[in-house]
Amino acid sequence: MKRFSAILGLVILTVLPVQAQEGFTVNGTGFTNQAAFIESGARCGVKDPSPQQRAEIQRTLDQWLKNNRSSAAVTKNIPVAFHVVYSGSTGNISDTAIAAQIQVLNDSYADSGYTFTLASVDRTNDSTWFKMTPGSTAERNAKTALNISPQTRLNFYTANPGQGLLGWATFPWSLSSSPTQDGVVVLYSSLPGGTAVPYNEGDTATHEVGHWLGLYHTFQGSGFRQNGCLNPGDSVSDTAAERSAAYGCPTGRDSCTTVAGLDPITNFMDYVDDFCMFEFTPGQATRINSSVATYRPLL
């Protein structure tokens, strides 16, 4: 199981990196090898806020932190409404796989005070919805039809999205304006034991739920920073600066040599292979608390 523990992290980092694979395929999109997948920039289809929106969100979260510095540690259970979207004989994942995914989430968020409980499972055979992509009509229709009480639970969808994506999520600040679209979508074969090697240990879900709880990528803002390594970053002080997404498991990577610290490649909010990511930081846990309290108060 994956936890925040530094001791466990040392064990994981002794595992040899996954080798580049010929004929690498993610979600029905073929790549000549893993390097081609990396070059495509694929993995997460989350829609980031604009710099202006981001600044306003940060002001709101900072105000919460200012008013709650002495608050007790958060302990919160999140019910999960699990929506299995499949097409014929493809993608109708087992109850065992669903239970394993919930366990991965619980292991990953254990030290944050958040736990996850499977509240419901529904299954829908729809070839169009199965191929939903971010912002598509298929996504809108599927979520409108299937969502359950988005203010009080995590709506979790499995599908086979196009564009080589492993998943995406909505941020908490979008809940009030578009509640029916709230939730997480992941590639069905990224669940534990699936076929999307090396992204088949369930950590696509961990990553996307991180967004759903208010976390950015560790390399956030690389597209509009002045030099790629200074603010805004991911707005978390204890994750080292990172110029761009990391893939594979590039131990010792330092893309921001003018800023202290190696790249946070073991963080769940980077793009590394599942076996390589195993931690959130205390600062990320604090940001989750402020985001949930501010934008998901009914959880």
C-alpha positions in Angstrom: 0.0 0.0 0.0 1.1 3.6 -0.6 1.2 6.0 2.2 2.9 9.3 3.1 5.6 7.5 5.0 9.2 8.5 4.1 10.3 5.0 5.1 8.0 3.4 2.6 9.1 6.0 0.1 12.6 4.8 0.3 11.5 1.3 -0.3 9.5 2.3 -3.4 12.4 4.3 -4.8 14.5 1.1 -4.9 12.3 -0.3 -7.5 13.8 -0.1 -11.0 12.1 2.2 -13.4 9.7 0.8 -16.0 11.5 0.5 -19.3 10.3 2.3 -22.4 7.7 0.1 -24.1 7.3 -0.5 -27.8 3.8 -0.2 -29.2 2.7 1.7 -26.1 -1.1 2.2 -26.0 -3.2 4.3 -23.6 -6.9 4.3 -23.9 -7.0 3.1 -27.5 -4.5 5.7 -28.7 -1.3 4.1 -30.0 2.2 5.5 -29.4 5.3 4.1 -31.0 6.9 3.9 -27.5 6.6 5.5 -24.1 8.7 8.4 -25.2 6.1 9.3 -27.8 3.4 9.3 -25.1 5.5 11.6 -23.0 6.1 14.0 -25.9 2.3 14.1 -26.6 1.8 15.8 -23.2 -1.1 13.4 -22.5 -2.2 12.0 -19.1 -4.5 14.5 -17.3 -7.2 16.5 -19.0 -8.0 18.8 -16.1 -9.0 22.4 -17.1 -6.8 24.8 -15.2 -8.2 28.2 -14.1 -6.8 31.3 -15.8 -4.2 33.4 -13.9 -6.9 35.8 -12.9 -9.2 33.1 -11.6 -6.3 31.5 -9.8 -5.4 34.7 -8.0 -9.0 35.1 -6.8 -9.2 31.5 -5.6 -5.9 31.9 -3.8 -7.1 35.0 -2.0 -10.2 33.1 -0.8 -8.1 30.1 0.4 -5.6 32.4 2.1 -8.4 34.1 4.0 -9.6 30.7 5.3 -6.1 29.8 6.4 -5.7 33.1 8.2 -8.9 32.4 10.1 -8.3 28.7 10.9 -4.6 28.4 11.7 -5.4 26.8 15.1 -8.1 24.4 13.8 -7.8 20.8 14.8 -6.8 18.2 12.3 -9.5 17.3 9.8 -11.1 13.8 9.9 -13.6 13.4 7.1 -15.1 10.5 5.3 -16.2 11.0 1.6 -18.9 8.7 0.2 -18.2 7.6 -3.4 -20.8 7.2 -6.1 -19.1 4.9 -8.5 -20.4 5.1 -12.1 -19.1 2.3 -14.5 -19.6 3.3 -18.1 -18.8 0.6 -20.6 -19.4 -0.5 -24.1 -20.6 -4.1 -24.8 -18.0 -6.4 -23.4 -15.4 -3.7 -22.8 -14.9 -1.7 -19.6 -17.5 -3.3 -17.4 -15.0 -3.5 -14.5 -15.6 -5.9 -11.6 -16.7 -5.2 -8.1 -13.3 -6.4 -7.0 -11.5 -3.8 -9.1 -13.8 -1.1 -7.6 -13.0 -2.2 -4.1 -9.3 -2.2 -4.9 -9.5 1.3 -6.2 -11.3 2.5 -3.0 -8.5 0.9 -1.0 -5.8 2.7 -3.0 -7.6 6.0 -2.3 -7.7 5.2 1.4 -4.0 4.2 1.5 -3.0 7.3 -0.5 -4.9 9.8 1.6 -4.5 8.1 5.0 -2.3 10.7 6.7 -4.4 13.6 5.4 -7.4 12.6 7.5 -9.6 11.8 4.5 -11.1 8.4 4.0 -13.4 7.1 1.2 -16.3 4.8 1.4 -18.1 3.2 -1.5 -21.7 4.5 -1.3 -23.2 3.1 -4.6 -22.3 1.5 -7.9 -24.3 1.8 -11.1 -23.4 0.4 -14.5 -24.3 1.9 -17.9 -23.7 0.3 -21.3 -23.4 3.2 -23.7 -20.7 3.3 -26.4 -20.9 7.1 -26.9 -20.6 7.9 -23.2 -17.8 5.3 -22.9 -15.7 7.5 -25.2 -16.4 10.8 -23.4 -13.7 13.5 -23.4 -13.3 16.6 -21.3 -16.0 19.2 -22.2 -17.7 16.9 -24.7 -21.5 16.4 -25.2 -21.0 12.8 -24.2 -19.4 13.9 -20.9 -22.2 16.4 -20.2 -25.0 14.0 -21.0 -23.4 11.1 -19.0 -22.8 13.2 -15.9 -26.2 14.9 -16.1 -27.9 11.5 -16.2 -25.8 9.6 -13.6 -24.6 12.1 -11.0 -25.7 11.6 -7.4 -25.8 14.4 -4.8 -22.5 16.1 -6.0 -22.5 18.4 -2.9 -22.3 15.5 -0.5 -20.2 12.8 -2.3 -17.5 12.1 -4.9 -19.0 11.1 -8.3 -16.4 8.8 -9.8 -16.7 7.7 -13.5 -14.8 5.0 -15.3 -14.8 5.2 -19.1 -12.4 5.0 -22.1 -11.8 8.6 -23.0 -10.0 9.5 -26.2 -7.0 11.7 -26.8 -4.7 9.4 -24.9 -6.0 10.7 -21.6 -5.8 8.7 -18.3 -8.3 11.0 -16.6 -9.5 14.4 -15.5 -11.4 16.1 -12.7 -13.3 19.2 -11.8 -11.9 21.6 -9.2 -13.9 22.3 -6.0 -14.5 25.9 -7.0 -16.6 24.8 -10.0 -19.1 22.9 -7.9 -21.5 25.8 -7.2 -21.7 26.9 -10.9 -21.9 23.4 -12.4 -22.9 20.8 -9.9 -24.1 18.1 -12.3 -20.6 18.0 -14.0 -18.7 17.7 -10.7 -16.5 14.6 -10.3 -13.6 12.5 -11.5 -13.3 10.5 -14.7 -10.6 7.9 -15.2 -9.6 5.4 -17.8 -11.2 2.1 -16.7 -7.9 0.1 -17.3 -6.0 2.4 -14.9 -7.7 0.8 -11.9 -5.5 -1.6 -9.9 -4.7 -4.7 -12.0 -5.8 -3.1 -15.2 -4.0 -3.2 -18.6 -2.8 0.4 -18.8 0.8 -0.5 -17.7 2.6 1.4 -16.1 -0.5 3.4 -15.1 -2.5 0.5 -13.6 -2.0 0.7 -9.8 -4.9 3.0 -9.2 -3.0 6.3 -8.9 -4.6 8.0 -11.8 -7.6 8.1 -9.4 -5.4 9.4 -6.6 -4.1 12.2 -8.8 -7.5 13.2 -10.2 -9.1 13.1 -6.7 -6.3 15.4 -5.7 -7.5 18.0 -8.2 -11.1 17.4 -7.1 -10.0 18.3 -3.5 -8.2 21.5 -4.7 -4.6 20.5 -5.6 -2.8 21.6 -8.7 0.0 19.8 -10.6 3.4 20.1 -8.9 4.6 21.7 -12.2 1.6 24.1 -12.3 2.0 27.3 -14.1 4.9 26.2 -16.3 3.0 27.6 -19.3 2.8 31.2 -18.1 5.7 31.6 -15.6 8.3 34.2 -16.4 11.2 31.7 -16.0 9.4 28.4 -15.5 10.5 28.0 -11.9 9.1 30.8 -9.8 5.6 31.6 -8.6 2.8 30.8 -9.1 3.8 27.1 -9.0 1.3 24.9 -7.2 0.7 27.3 -4.4 2.1 24.8 -1.9 5.2 25.9 -0.1 6.7 22.4 0.7 6.6 21.0 -2.9 9.8 21.9 -4.7 9.7 24.0 -7.9 9.4 22.0 -11.1 9.7 23.4 -14.6 7.7 20.7 -16.4 5.9 17.4 -15.9 8.1 14.3 -15.0 7.4 11.0 -16.7 8.7 7.5 -15.9 10.6 7.7 -12.6 13.6 10.2 -13.2 15.2 9.9 -9.8 17.4 13.0 -9.0 15.7 15.2 -11.7 16.2 18.9 -11.1 14.5 21.0 -13.7 14.8 24.2 -11.6 18.5 24.4 -10.7 18.2 28.0 -9.5 15.7 27.0 -6.8 16.4 24.7 -3.9 15.2 21.1 -4.0 15.0 18.3 -6.5 11.8 17.9 -8.5 9.0 16.3 -6.5 8.7 13.3 -8.7 7.3 11.0 -6.0 4.3 13.3 -5.5 0.9 12.1 -6.6 0.4 15.4 -8.4 3.2 14.9 -10.9 2.9 12.7 -14.1 5.3 9.8 -13.2 4.5 6.1 -13.5 2.2 4.8 -10.8 4.9 2.8 -9.0 7.0 6.0 -8.6 4.4 8.2 -6.9 3.6 7.7 -3.3 3.1 10.9 -1.4 1.4 14.1 -0.6 3.0 16.8 1.5 1.7 18.4 4.7 1.2 21.6 2.8 -0.9 19.8 0.2 -3.1 18.4 3.0 -3.6 21.9 4.4 -4.6 23.1 1.0 -7.1 20.3 0.7 -8.6 21.3 4.0 -9.0 24.9 3.0 -10.5 24.0 -0.4 -13.0 21.5 1.0 -14.1 23.8 3.8 -14.5 26.7 1.4 -16.0 25.1 -1.7 -17.3 21.6 -0.5 -18.7 22.5 2.9 -21.4 19.7 2.8 -18.9 16.8 2.5 
